[in-house]
Amino acid sequence: MTREMGRAEIDDLLQARGAGVLSLTDGTETYGIPESFGYDGELLYFQLVYDGDSEKMQLMESTETASFTVFTEEPAESVLVRGALERVPETTQTRAATAIAENANIPTLNVFPNTGPDDLSMAFFQLVPEDLSGRKFNDRVPK
């Protein structure tokens, strides 16, 4: 049996999980990437590390509506967040950093093994939810 999650359940899952899949598009090509995130009950925050040739950053700029999926297997549940992806204004970067520190599963910075740290940039982005939906799957299908 599947049922929709209420807003409190959605918030609980977003605050309990620190990573999900961010989906971007330029209108023809899609790009899904695992990302850690912070959630403050209102916005989702991402701290992105990139180099000068970043396909991810090109798509971040061209995506009108991004989607972010968070899920668990036990219990089986998922949340889908859709909305505009924006750079975090400098005046609220402390808020973004706090949400990320409290919520995100931050991996080690080894995604660019052939690029030195001086050649990498970092930027904060926020996903402004226009649509939040969640599903809970109570009965598992036998294998």
C-alpha positions as CSV (number, residue, x, y, z in Angstrom):
1,M,0.0,0.0,0.0
2,T,1.3,3.4,-0.9
3,R,0.2,6.7,0.7
4,E,1.1,10.3,0.4
5,M,3.2,11.8,3.1
6,G,2.1,14.9,5.0
7,R,4.2,18.0,5.2
8,A,5.5,17.1,8.7
9,E,6.6,13.7,7.4
10,I,8.3,15.3,4.4
11,D,10.2,17.8,6.6
12,D,11.2,14.9,8.9
13,L,12.7,12.9,6.0
14,L,14.5,15.9,4.6
15,Q,16.0,16.7,8.0
16,A,16.9,13.0,8.6
17,R,18.7,12.4,5.3
18,G,21.8,14.3,4.2
19,A,22.1,13.3,0.6
20,G,19.9,12.7,-2.5
21,V,19.9,13.0,-6.3
22,L,19.8,16.4,-7.9
23,S,18.4,16.4,-11.5
24,L,19.2,19.2,-13.9
25,T,18.4,19.8,-17.6
26,D,19.2,22.2,-20.4
27,G,15.9,21.3,-22.1
28,T,17.3,18.4,-24.1
29,E,19.8,16.7,-21.9
30,T,19.3,15.6,-18.3
31,Y,21.9,15.2,-15.7
32,G,21.4,13.5,-12.3
33,I,24.0,13.7,-9.6
34,P,24.2,12.6,-6.0
35,E,24.6,15.6,-3.8
36,S,24.7,16.2,-0.1
37,F,22.4,19.0,1.2
38,G,21.2,21.0,4.1
39,Y,17.6,21.7,4.9
40,D,16.4,24.4,7.3
41,G,12.6,23.7,7.0
42,E,12.2,26.1,4.2
43,L,15.0,25.8,1.6
44,L,17.4,23.1,0.5
45,Y,21.1,24.2,0.3
46,F,24.0,22.7,-1.7
47,Q,27.7,23.6,-1.5
48,L,29.1,22.7,-4.9
49,V,32.7,22.1,-5.8
50,Y,33.6,22.5,-9.5
51,D,36.4,23.2,-12.0
52,G,36.4,25.4,-15.0
53,D,35.0,22.8,-17.3
54,S,32.1,21.7,-15.1
55,E,29.1,20.3,-17.0
56,K,27.2,20.4,-13.7
57,M,27.7,24.2,-13.4
58,Q,26.6,24.8,-17.0
59,L,23.4,22.9,-16.3
60,M,22.9,24.6,-13.0
61,E,22.7,27.9,-14.9
62,S,20.4,26.6,-17.6
63,T,18.0,24.6,-15.5
64,E,14.6,26.4,-15.0
65,T,13.1,23.8,-12.7
66,A,15.4,21.4,-10.8
67,S,14.2,18.3,-9.0
68,F,15.8,16.7,-5.9
69,T,14.9,13.2,-4.7
70,V,15.6,11.8,-1.2
71,F,14.7,8.3,-0.3
72,T,15.1,5.5,2.2
73,E,14.7,1.7,1.8
74,E,13.8,0.8,5.4
75,P,11.2,2.1,5.7
76,A,10.5,2.6,2.0
77,E,9.7,6.3,1.5
78,S,10.7,9.1,-0.8
79,V,10.4,12.8,-1.2
80,L,10.6,14.8,-4.5
81,V,11.3,18.5,-4.3
82,R,10.9,20.7,-7.5
83,G,11.7,24.3,-7.8
84,A,14.1,27.1,-8.9
85,L,17.8,26.6,-8.2
86,E,19.5,29.9,-7.3
87,R,22.9,31.0,-6.0
88,V,22.7,31.8,-2.3
89,P,23.0,35.6,-1.8
90,E,26.2,36.5,0.2
91,T,24.0,37.9,3.0
92,T,22.5,34.4,3.7
93,Q,25.5,32.2,3.1
94,T,26.0,31.7,6.9
95,R,22.4,30.3,7.0
96,A,23.3,27.9,4.1
97,A,26.5,26.8,5.7
98,T,24.7,26.2,9.0
99,A,22.0,24.1,7.4
100,I,24.7,22.1,5.5
101,A,26.8,21.5,8.6
102,E,23.7,20.3,10.6
103,N,22.2,18.1,7.8
104,A,24.5,17.1,5.0
105,N,26.5,13.9,4.5
106,I,29.6,15.6,3.3
107,P,32.0,13.3,1.4
108,T,35.7,13.8,1.3
109,L,36.8,16.1,-1.5
110,N,38.2,13.5,-3.9
111,V,35.9,14.0,-6.9
112,F,38.6,15.7,-8.9
113,P,41.7,13.4,-8.4
114,N,43.6,15.1,-11.2
115,T,42.8,18.7,-10.3
116,G,44.6,20.5,-7.5
117,P,42.6,22.4,-4.8
118,D,43.7,25.8,-6.2
119,D,41.9,25.0,-9.5
120,L,38.6,24.3,-7.8
121,S,35.8,26.7,-6.9
122,M,33.0,26.4,-4.4
123,A,29.5,28.0,-4.5
124,F,26.4,27.8,-2.4
125,F,23.1,27.1,-4.2
126,Q,19.5,26.9,-2.8
127,L,16.6,25.0,-4.1
128,V,13.4,27.0,-3.6
129,P,10.6,24.4,-3.3
130,E,7.6,25.1,-5.6
131,D,6.3,21.5,-5.2
132,L,7.0,19.0,-2.4
133,S,5.6,15.5,-2.5
134,G,6.3,12.4,-0.6
135,R,5.3,8.7,-0.7
136,K,5.4,6.0,1.9
137,F,5.4,2.4,0.8
138,N,4.1,0.4,3.7
139,D,3.7,-3.1,2.2
140,R,6.7,-4.6,0.5
141,V,6.3,-6.8,-2.5
142,P,7.7,-10.3,-1.9
143,K,10.7,-11.3,-3.9
